[in-house]
Amino acid sequence: MSKAFILLVRIIFLVVFVLLLINGKLLLWLALFSLSLILAVFFGRIYCGYMCPINTVMMPLSQIVKKRGQPKDAPKWLVSGKTAWVSLAVSVLIYILTRQLLHKSVPVLLIWLIIAVAVTLRYKPYVFHNKICPFGVLQRLFARSPRFSQYVQKAGCDGCRDCEKVCPAEAIEVRKDEKAYIDRQACLQCKNCEIICHTKTIQYGHPVDHSFIAGVK
């Protein structure tokens, strides 16, 4: 799958999201997200890598920020990752209350898109993906051990760390054995690592090596 094709898919889903937003049909997007949770059980976080408008906007923005200076790591109060669950609870509460009291649906996803932009202007992408995003925390829950995912063929890996550098979720770690390991639960399935891998040892499929990183940054 080429980089151009992946970008096209992301743009199509972004356009669909904008059209649904303009026409007040975001419940259809919620249905798509719900379906993606089921797909995550088998195929990993493909919603995050291909469909999510937040990630589509964050990816080029993070590259611009990186060129202008070194973005920061997660602050201490975000390290535990519990904030993402709080974000989810608050999002659900806001949605229910506005539906009950105002009889309107607040575009929660749009609000989080704005927050994601603000966070990306200061911090590395993984901070929002792993520590804040209420949608990502559900994706991680369902993608605990997907049948298909990005994985590394250890025999060919030379530990160059190129994959580490391009992973927006910091789901890749080159360990002491000079081999890369991918945390399938944190992996956004964006294929950044597969595209940049000069040894072509990173692939999408059924991992033959089931080891993964313990913990998410």
Backbone as CSV, one residue per row, in Angstrom:
resi,resn,N_x,N_y,N_z,CA_x,CA_y,CA_z,C_x,C_y,C_z
1,MET,0.845,-1.184,0.000,0.000,0.000,0.000,0.893,1.251,0.000
2,SER,0.745,2.107,-0.981,1.619,3.264,-1.114,1.234,4.389,-0.160
3,LYS,2.200,5.268,0.072,1.971,6.417,0.936,0.901,7.329,0.364
4,ALA,0.886,7.484,-0.960,-0.104,8.335,-1.622,-1.518,7.776,-1.448
5,PHE,-1.650,6.452,-1.547,-2.966,5.833,-1.390,-3.475,6.000,0.039
6,ILE,-2.592,5.814,1.016,-2.967,5.980,2.420,-3.431,7.404,2.689
7,LEU,-2.699,8.374,2.135,-3.080,9.781,2.291,-4.434,10.051,1.668
8,LEU,-4.686,9.455,0.512,-5.978,9.634,-0.166,-7.119,9.101,0.694
9,VAL,-6.913,7.927,1.292,-7.941,7.335,2.159,-8.232,8.254,3.339
10,ARG,-7.192,8.798,3.944,-7.366,9.700,5.076,-8.128,10.962,4.684
11,ILE,-7.794,11.505,3.526,-8.465,12.719,3.057,-9.939,12.444,2.783
12,ILE,-10.236,11.280,2.200,-11.635,10.921,1.928,-12.432,10.860,3.221
13,PHE,-11.882,10.199,4.240,-12.594,10.115,5.517,-12.709,11.486,6.177
14,LEU,-11.706,12.346,6.016,-11.768,13.695,6.558,-12.882,14.490,5.891
15,VAL,-12.997,14.361,4.575,-14.063,15.047,3.830,-15.431,14.536,4.275
16,VAL,-15.548,13.218,4.443,-16.817,12.630,4.911,-17.172,13.192,6.283
17,PHE,-16.188,13.285,7.174,-16.429,13.834,8.513,-16.915,15.275,8.425
18,VAL,-16.272,16.089,7.605,-16.652,17.504,7.462,-18.071,17.625,6.911
19,LEU,-18.408,16.810,5.930,-19.749,16.848,5.349,-20.811,16.448,6.372
20,LEU,-20.517,15.420,7.151,-21.457,14.989,8.186,-21.597,16.066,9.261
21,LEU,-20.496,16.733,9.578,-20.521,17.809,10.564,-21.382,18.964,10.078
22,ILE,-21.186,19.364,8.834,-21.940,20.477,8.255,-23.433,20.176,8.216
23,ASN,-23.759,18.928,7.941,-25.164,18.536,7.801,-25.776,18.016,9.100
24,GLY,-25.025,18.121,10.199,-25.551,17.696,11.488,-25.829,16.214,11.573
25,LYS,-25.002,15.402,10.910,-25.214,13.956,10.861,-24.092,13.185,11.544
26,LEU,-23.522,13.752,12.597,-22.376,13.108,13.226,-22.714,11.803,13.934
27,LEU,-24.002,11.535,14.113,-24.383,10.232,14.666,-23.946,9.103,13.728
28,LEU,-23.920,9.403,12.439,-23.441,8.412,11.474,-21.959,8.144,11.675
29,TRP,-21.211,9.193,12.034,-19.787,9.002,12.313,-19.604,8.179,13.587
30,LEU,-20.472,8.420,14.557,-20.426,7.628,15.784,-20.671,6.153,15.483
31,ALA,-21.567,5.896,14.540,-21.831,4.512,14.130,-20.594,3.899,13.477
32,LEU,-19.903,4.697,12.664,-18.669,4.236,12.027,-17.600,3.929,13.069
33,PHE,-17.490,4.803,14.054,-16.515,4.589,15.126,-16.840,3.309,15.903
34,SER,-18.112,3.094,16.185,-18.531,1.898,16.911,-18.173,0.635,16.127
35,LEU,-18.372,0.677,14.817,-18.006,-0.450,13.961,-16.496,-0.677,14.000
36,SER,-15.739,0.419,14.042,-14.279,0.305,14.044,-13.759,-0.376,15.305
37,LEU,-14.503,-0.282,16.397,-14.088,-0.951,17.631,-14.134,-2.464,17.456
38,ILE,-15.135,-2.931,16.742,-15.235,-4.356,16.459,-14.095,-4.775,15.523
39,LEU,-13.835,-3.949,14.523,-12.752,-4.243,13.585,-11.397,-4.245,14.279
40,ALA,-11.257,-3.402,15.323,-9.981,-3.314,16.048,-9.599,-4.637,16.701
41,VAL,-10.585,-5.425,17.068,-10.323,-6.728,17.684,-9.544,-7.622,16.722
42,PHE,-9.833,-7.483,15.441,-9.216,-8.353,14.430,-8.076,-7.677,13.671
43,PHE,-8.218,-6.372,13.402,-7.280,-5.691,12.506,-6.489,-4.564,13.169
44,GLY,-6.619,-4.401,14.478,-5.902,-3.331,15.151,-6.594,-1.986,14.975
45,ARG,-5.899,-0.950,15.345,-6.496,0.392,15.384,-6.495,1.057,14.005
46,ILE,-7.186,0.441,13.057,-7.232,0.989,11.705,-8.030,2.284,11.670
47,TYR,-8.953,2.463,12.607,-9.677,3.737,12.689,-8.693,4.867,12.922
48,CYS,-7.789,4.685,13.872,-6.812,5.724,14.204,-5.888,6.013,13.023
49,GLY,-5.481,4.983,12.329,-4.512,5.156,11.263,-5.077,5.686,9.964
50,TYR,-6.360,5.399,9.687,-6.915,5.731,8.383,-8.143,6.639,8.431
51,MET,-8.991,6.479,9.442,-10.279,7.168,9.435,-10.336,8.414,10.309
52,CYS,-9.607,8.424,11.392,-9.759,9.477,12.396,-9.367,10.854,11.857
53,PRO,-10.293,11.816,11.842,-9.963,13.163,11.359,-8.953,13.864,12.260
54,ILE,-8.951,13.494,13.535,-8.002,14.098,14.467,-6.580,13.735,14.072
55,ASN,-6.329,12.465,13.835,-4.990,12.022,13.449,-4.589,12.581,12.092
56,THR,-5.534,12.662,11.167,-5.251,13.196,9.835,-4.767,14.641,9.905
57,VAL,-5.350,15.415,10.815,-4.940,16.813,11.000,-3.638,16.890,11.787
58,MET,-3.491,16.021,12.775,-2.305,16.050,13.632,-1.015,15.705,12.890
59,MET,-1.079,14.780,11.951,0.146,14.280,11.312,0.948,15.376,10.603
60,PRO,0.342,16.169,9.710,1.138,17.233,9.083,1.488,18.351,10.061
61,LEU,0.586,18.616,11.003,0.846,19.663,11.997,2.042,19.309,12.865
62,SER,2.141,18.049,13.271,3.260,17.621,14.112,4.591,17.743,13.379
63,GLN,4.580,17.530,12.055,5.798,17.677,11.263,6.245,19.137,11.205
64,ILE,5.281,20.041,11.095,5.591,21.471,11.080,6.166,21.902,12.418
65,VAL,5.537,21.443,13.504,5.998,21.791,14.856,7.399,21.248,15.090
66,LYS,7.653,20.034,14.620,8.963,19.407,14.810,10.060,20.189,14.099
67,LYS,9.757,20.745,12.933,10.736,21.528,12.188,11.028,22.861,12.872
68,ARG,10.039,23.378,13.592,10.204,24.680,14.247,10.863,24.572,15.615
69,GLY,10.923,23.377,16.162,11.533,23.178,17.476,11.175,21.812,18.020
70,GLN,11.818,21.430,19.111,11.582,20.122,19.693,10.337,20.140,20.575
71,PRO,9.263,19.420,20.181,8.073,19.349,21.035,8.379,18.604,22.325
72,LYS,7.583,18.863,23.344,7.846,18.321,24.677,7.204,16.955,24.879
73,ASP,7.757,16.215,25.860,7.152,14.958,26.296,5.982,15.253,27.215
74,ALA,5.279,14.200,27.620,4.111,14.357,28.473,4.495,14.924,29.834
75,PRO,3.743,15.908,30.341,4.001,16.420,31.693,3.683,15.353,32.732
76,LYS,4.178,15.526,33.941,4.043,14.503,34.984,2.592,14.124,35.261
77,TRP,1.693,15.109,35.211,0.303,14.816,35.570,-0.424,13.978,34.509
78,LEU,0.232,13.783,33.343,-0.368,12.969,32.293,0.268,11.587,32.160
79,VAL,1.339,11.358,32.899,2.124,10.145,32.712,1.312,8.867,32.900
80,SER,0.424,8.842,33.861,-0.323,7.612,34.171,-1.244,7.159,33.046
81,GLY,-1.709,8.094,32.229,-2.613,7.736,31.143,-4.074,7.690,31.554
82,LYS,-4.351,7.931,32.843,-5.740,7.889,33.319,-6.572,9.050,32.797
83,THR,-5.903,10.099,32.366,-6.606,11.273,31.855,-7.479,10.931,30.660
84,ALA,-7.047,9.971,29.852,-7.829,9.567,28.682,-9.188,8.999,29.091
85,TRP,-9.225,8.251,30.183,-10.501,7.722,30.689,-11.385,8.836,31.215
86,VAL,-10.766,9.829,31.843,-11.518,11.003,32.303,-12.093,11.752,31.099
87,SER,-11.281,11.880,30.041,-11.737,12.539,28.811,-12.948,11.818,28.229
88,LEU,-12.893,10.499,28.251,-14.006,9.705,27.735,-15.261,9.918,28.559
89,ALA,-15.119,9.878,29.890,-16.263,10.067,30.786,-16.890,11.449,30.605
90,VAL,-16.053,12.470,30.511,-16.538,13.846,30.331,-17.244,13.985,28.982
91,SER,-16.690,13.372,27.948,-17.291,13.450,26.613,-18.681,12.827,26.596
92,VAL,-18.807,11.656,27.212,-20.106,10.971,27.272,-21.100,11.799,28.078
93,LEU,-20.636,12.369,29.194,-21.504,13.181,30.050,-22.004,14.414,29.305
94,ILE,-21.100,15.089,28.608,-21.490,16.279,27.852,-22.505,15.923,26.771
95,TYR,-22.267,14.819,26.101,-23.174,14.399,25.036,-24.568,14.111,25.585
96,ILE,-24.636,13.381,26.692,-25.937,13.017,27.279,-26.677,14.249,27.795
97,LEU,-25.964,15.114,28.517,-26.598,16.300,29.104,-27.118,17.257,28.037
98,THR,-26.332,17.474,26.996,-26.771,18.399,25.944,-27.956,17.828,25.174
99,ARG,-27.988,16.524,25.021,-29.129,15.893,24.349,-30.385,16.004,25.193
100,GLN,-30.226,15.841,26.510,-31.372,15.878,27.411,-31.860,17.303,27.676
101,LEU,-30.929,18.221,27.873,-31.286,19.584,28.276,-31.499,20.530,27.103
102,LEU,-30.661,20.405,26.084,-30.729,21.325,24.947,-31.369,20.696,23.717
103,HIS,-31.555,19.379,23.785,-32.114,18.627,22.654,-31.276,18.823,21.394
104,LYS,-29.981,18.956,21.600,-29.031,19.100,20.505,-27.820,18.215,20.767
105,SER,-27.137,17.871,19.698,-25.930,17.077,19.836,-24.708,17.982,19.674
106,VAL,-23.944,18.117,20.732,-22.715,18.900,20.657,-21.677,18.103,19.873
107,PRO,-21.001,18.725,18.917,-19.981,18.008,18.131,-18.725,17.722,18.956
108,VAL,-18.825,16.699,19.791,-17.734,16.383,20.720,-16.433,16.098,19.978
109,LEU,-16.541,15.400,18.852,-15.335,15.064,18.085,-14.643,16.323,17.574
110,LEU,-15.424,17.317,17.172,-14.854,18.581,16.712,-14.129,19.288,17.849
111,ILE,-14.713,19.239,19.041,-14.082,19.852,20.217,-12.734,19.197,20.485
112,TRP,-12.703,17.865,20.404,-11.449,17.159,20.644,-10.432,17.385,19.531
113,LEU,-10.918,17.656,18.339,-10.021,17.997,17.235,-9.293,19.307,17.536
114,ILE,-10.033,20.271,18.057,-9.445,21.565,18.427,-8.442,21.384,19.566
115,ILE,-8.813,20.556,20.553,-7.912,20.292,21.677,-6.649,19.596,21.180
116,ALA,-6.812,18.646,20.261,-5.663,17.909,19.714,-4.688,18.856,19.019
117,VAL,-5.219,19.818,18.284,-4.365,20.801,17.609,-3.574,21.600,18.632
118,ALA,-4.250,22.034,19.697,-3.587,22.815,20.742,-2.482,22.004,21.430
119,VAL,-2.770,20.732,21.708,-1.790,19.868,22.362,-0.595,19.613,21.444
120,THR,-0.868,19.388,20.160,0.190,19.077,19.199,1.129,20.260,18.982
121,LEU,0.639,21.461,19.175,1.480,22.647,19.019,2.572,22.725,20.089
122,ARG,2.391,21.979,21.175,3.350,22.035,22.283,4.024,20.697,22.575
123,TYR,3.267,19.604,22.420,3.768,18.294,22.829,3.916,17.335,21.643
124,LYS,4.646,16.253,21.872,4.795,15.201,20.871,3.440,14.532,20.635
125,PRO,3.202,14.004,19.430,1.902,13.408,19.098,1.434,12.335,20.069
126,TYR,2.364,11.528,20.610,1.958,10.429,21.495,1.239,10.931,22.738
127,VAL,1.504,12.183,23.128,0.873,12.734,24.335,-0.640,12.752,24.179
128,PHE,-1.112,13.202,23.023,-2.561,13.191,22.801,-3.060,11.785,22.535
129,HIS,-2.368,11.057,21.664,-2.821,9.707,21.289,-2.918,8.770,22.495
130,ASN,-1.910,8.793,23.368,-1.820,7.815,24.456,-2.341,8.308,25.796
131,LYS,-2.351,9.617,26.001,-2.646,10.147,27.326,-3.961,10.913,27.434
132,ILE,-4.489,11.401,26.294,-5.636,12.308,26.367,-6.841,11.828,25.563
133,CYS,-6.616,11.310,24.378,-7.708,11.033,23.439,-8.746,10.046,23.991
134,PRO,-10.006,10.464,24.092,-11.051,9.562,24.601,-11.421,8.461,23.614
135,PHE,-11.159,8.702,22.356,-11.460,7.691,21.331,-10.339,6.660,21.264
136,GLY,-9.121,7.140,21.443,-7.966,6.242,21.427,-7.978,5.246,22.563
137,VAL,-8.474,5.667,23.726,-8.474,4.762,24.873,-9.422,3.586,24.631
138,LEU,-10.515,3.828,23.914,-11.421,2.736,23.553,-10.799,1.836,22.491
139,GLN,-10.108,2.460,21.544,-9.433,1.675,20.516,-8.386,0.753,21.142
140,ARG,-7.636,1.262,22.117,-6.632,0.433,22.796,-7.288,-0.720,23.534
141,LEU,-8.438,-0.453,24.125,-9.140,-1.487,24.882,-9.546,-2.651,23.982
142,PHE,-10.042,-2.335,22.787,-10.511,-3.380,21.869,-9.365,-4.009,21.078
143,ALA,-8.251,-3.271,20.949,-7.117,-3.780,20.164,-6.010,-4.316,21.060
144,ARG,-6.384,-4.970,22.129,-5.391,-5.492,23.075,-4.484,-6.523,22.413
145,SER,-5.059,-7.366,21.571,-4.261,-8.385,20.897,-4.901,-8.719,19.554
146,PRO,-4.826,-7.789,18.599,-5.481,-8.009,17.306,-4.851,-9.169,16.539
147,ARG,-5.652,-9.823,15.755,-5.147,-10.964,14.977,-4.164,-10.479,13.899
148,PHE,-4.460,-9.319,13.323,-3.590,-8.744,12.307,-3.091,-7.384,12.780
149,SER,-1.828,-7.110,12.524,-1.231,-5.857,12.988,0.114,-5.656,12.305
150,GLN,0.699,-4.470,12.491,2.072,-4.257,12.064,2.977,-5.079,12.977
151,TYR,3.951,-5.753,12.405,4.884,-6.535,13.209,6.258,-6.527,12.550
152,VAL,7.258,-6.923,13.314,8.638,-6.906,12.839,9.156,-8.328,12.687
153,GLN,9.709,-8.618,11.521,10.410,-9.894,11.323,11.814,-9.709,11.906
154,LYS,12.026,-10.268,13.070,13.250,-9.988,13.825,14.533,-10.361,13.073
155,ALA,14.475,-11.382,12.243,15.688,-11.843,11.561,16.293,-10.767,10.659
156,GLY,15.450,-9.926,10.079,15.966,-8.920,9.153,16.193,-7.554,9.763
157,CYS,15.692,-7.318,10.973,15.794,-5.998,11.610,17.237,-5.714,12.032
158,ASP,17.740,-4.524,11.674,19.105,-4.157,12.049,19.155,-3.092,13.148
159,GLY,17.983,-2.792,13.731,17.952,-1.862,14.865,18.315,-0.436,14.525
160,CYS,17.988,0.029,13.330,18.382,1.376,12.892,17.611,2.496,13.595
161,ARG,16.460,2.177,14.169,15.616,3.113,14.921,14.842,4.101,14.039
162,ASP,14.876,3.938,12.747,14.091,4.820,11.880,12.601,4.701,12.182
163,CYS,12.160,3.473,12.467,10.745,3.249,12.765,10.334,3.929,14.062
164,GLU,11.233,3.931,15.031,10.964,4.611,16.299,10.684,6.087,16.068
165,LYS,11.465,6.689,15.197,11.398,8.131,14.984,10.105,8.584,14.312
166,VAL,9.518,7.723,13.479,8.335,8.138,12.719,7.024,7.663,13.333
167,CYS,7.083,6.894,14.409,5.849,6.390,15.035,5.175,7.490,15.852
168,PRO,3.970,7.920,15.481,3.298,9.003,16.199,2.821,8.610,17.594
169,ALA,2.688,7.311,17.840,2.214,6.844,19.139,3.352,6.307,20.003
170,GLU,4.588,6.385,19.495,5.752,5.828,20.182,5.472,4.396,20.645
171,ALA,4.924,3.630,19.710,4.565,2.235,19.985,5.688,1.275,19.614
172,ILE,6.832,1.811,19.184,7.955,0.979,18.759,9.153,1.230,19.656
173,GLU,9.810,0.155,20.046,10.990,0.246,20.888,12.072,-0.689,20.352
174,VAL,13.250,-0.158,20.140,14.411,-0.984,19.799,15.096,-1.355,21.100
175,ARG,15.112,-2.637,21.397,15.611,-3.100,22.691,17.110,-3.419,22.645
176,LYS,17.610,-3.958,23.720,19.044,-4.235,23.858,19.560,-5.226,22.820
177,ASP,18.656,-6.051,22.313,19.074,-7.017,21.286,19.152,-6.384,19.902
178,GLU,18.946,-5.034,19.853,19.003,-4.281,18.598,17.929,-4.728,17.611
179,LYS,16.767,-5.097,18.158,15.622,-5.455,17.339,14.440,-4.574,17.744
180,ALA,13.635,-4.214,16.768,12.460,-3.389,17.038,11.282,-4.242,17.484
181,TYR,10.538,-3.746,18.436,9.333,-4.408,18.925,8.167,-3.426,18.841
182,ILE,7.030,-3.899,18.357,5.854,-3.036,18.195,4.777,-3.427,19.198
183,ASP,4.330,-2.450,19.963,3.213,-2.652,20.879,1.933,-2.581,20.051
184,ARG,1.341,-3.724,19.787,0.168,-3.772,18.907,-1.025,-3.029,19.479
185,GLN,-1.095,-2.924,20.797,-2.207,-2.223,21.420,-2.090,-0.709,21.211
186,ALA,-0.885,-0.206,21.181,-0.669,1.231,20.996,-0.539,1.607,19.527
187,CYS,-0.195,0.642,18.677,0.047,0.908,17.255,-1.193,1.466,16.566
188,LEU,-1.020,2.563,15.838,-2.135,3.194,15.121,-2.355,2.568,13.745
189,GLN,-1.515,1.616,13.372,-1.593,0.958,12.061,-1.461,1.972,10.922
190,CYS,-0.704,3.030,11.159,-0.580,4.103,10.165,0.394,3.770,9.044
191,LYS,1.210,2.729,9.236,2.195,2.250,8.261,3.401,3.165,8.092
192,ASN,3.561,4.177,8.938,4.754,5.020,8.861,6.026,4.183,8.969
193,CYS,5.999,3.235,9.899,7.176,2.398,10.134,7.463,1.483,8.950
194,GLU,6.410,0.896,8.399,6.577,-0.016,7.267,7.125,0.721,6.050
195,ILE,6.651,1.940,5.830,7.082,2.722,4.671,8.551,3.119,4.778
196,ILE,8.995,3.469,5.989,10.362,3.965,6.146,11.384,2.847,6.337
197,CYS,10.946,1.643,6.642,11.861,0.531,6.935,12.665,0.144,5.698
198,HIS,13.977,0.375,5.746,14.819,0.102,4.573,15.128,-1.381,4.407
199,THR,14.928,-2.168,5.465,15.159,-3.610,5.358,13.882,-4.375,5.012
200,LYS,12.765,-3.651,4.967,11.454,-4.236,4.630,11.079,-5.383,5.559
201,THR,11.436,-5.245,6.824,11.114,-6.298,7.790,9.856,-5.982,8.601
202,ILE,9.307,-4.790,8.415,8.052,-4.448,9.088,6.913,-4.665,8.109
203,GLN,5.961,-5.472,8.519,4.842,-5.827,7.653,3.539,-5.794,8.434
204,TYR,2.444,-5.806,7.678,1.123,-5.925,8.294,0.621,-7.334,8.036
205,GLY,0.194,-8.003,9.097,-0.315,-9.359,8.947,-0.477,-10.016,10.298
206,HIS,-0.468,-11.326,10.304,-0.571,-12.078,11.547,0.832,-12.230,12.124
207,PRO,1.138,-11.558,13.227,2.505,-11.585,13.778,2.951,-12.998,14.134
208,VAL,4.135,-13.346,13.660,4.691,-14.651,14.026,5.380,-14.573,15.379
209,ASP,5.760,-13.351,15.779,6.353,-13.129,17.082,5.361,-12.306,17.884
210,HIS,4.814,-12.865,18.944,3.743,-12.210,19.672,4.244,-11.299,20.789
211,SER,5.541,-11.117,20.915,6.055,-10.253,21.983,5.759,-8.797,21.672
212,PHE,5.525,-8.018,22.713,5.249,-6.595,22.538,5.730,-5.821,23.748
213,ILE,5.775,-4.523,23.621,6.259,-3.656,24.684,5.308,-3.689,25.870
214,ALA,5.858,-3.760,27.055,5.014,-3.714,28.257,4.825,-2.256,28.625
215,GLY,3.614,-1.770,28.457,3.318,-0.382,28.814,3.327,0.526,27.602
216,VAL,2.626,1.630,27.736,2.517,2.606,26.669,3.041,3.945,27.170
217,LYS,3.846,4.604,26.373,4.394,5.898,26.785,3.301,6.936,26.887
